Amino acid sequence: MSNLRLNDYQEILWKSTKRNDEPLAKKSLSNIRGTMVNFSRFCIRSGISDQSLSELRLPKSAKKVGKEILQPDQARRLFHDFDDDWYINLWRFLLATGMRPGEAIGLRWSDIHDGMVTISQAVNYRGRITEGKNENAKRSFALNSILDKILADQKEKTWRLRSEYVFCNHTGQHALQTSTKNSWDTIRRALGTSASPYSLRHTFISYMAATLPEQALKDI
């Protein structure tokens, strides 16, 4: 460790620019760089190395990747088709609220009362229950007629399982982001899009930005 220098780490970052012969997005490379910088800080604090990596540079060729969103006709189909899919109400709820997938998966019926939804936890990609992505993740918002309909449909679909989770799996436990992937992949192919579940959040924000003042959108 003590023999490694900045150029050694820089070479690692250069060699990380592709995965399966496909170029990594600038965001992915930035995440790799951030992990390496944090690792170097740990090593410095632990007396393992004195090498700071704060000067690591991203490749100038790194491309930004745009966020794909659902087009209006695709969004309408999501609300009118696919009723037989177990997780269809999860996807509709994400589109209608802008919640993160893990937040919706961690949502409990006890989090919904007096016409309000309170987000207090999330299920991360490893299936662990967390307090959410950051301090702002804990928040509340009011229900509307669209959300009331989605929740009523979901309750009718799952009431026999008596689950505490709103968008539970087939056994009543909280779902996993990995296990819901097959559901979304089937739907997105039918819609003709490569959008991810997280893209439903971007879709919500994009649509709301067209009608709401910037500060109101930030509050949401």
RAHU-V502248 format. One record per run of one state. SS is the DSSP state (a for helix, b for strand, c for the rest). FROM is the first residue (numbers start at 1). LEN is the number of residues. Records with the same first field share a line. If there is no record, write none. Layout:
SS->FROM-LEN + FROM-LEN
//
This chain:
c->1-5 + 16-2 + 20-2 + 24-1 + 46-17 + 64-8 + 81-7 + 98-3 + 106-2 + 114-2 + 120-2 + 124-5 + 131-4 + 138-1 + 143-2 + 162-3 + 166-2 + 169-5 + 175-6 + 192-7 + 210-4 + 220-1
a->6-10 + 26-20 + 72-9 + 88-10 + 101-5 + 109-3 + 135-3 + 145-17 + 181-11 + 199-11 + 214-6
b->18-2 + 22-2 + 25-1 + 63-1 + 108-1 + 112-2 + 116-4 + 122-2 + 129-2 + 139-4 + 165-1 + 168-1 + 174-1
//
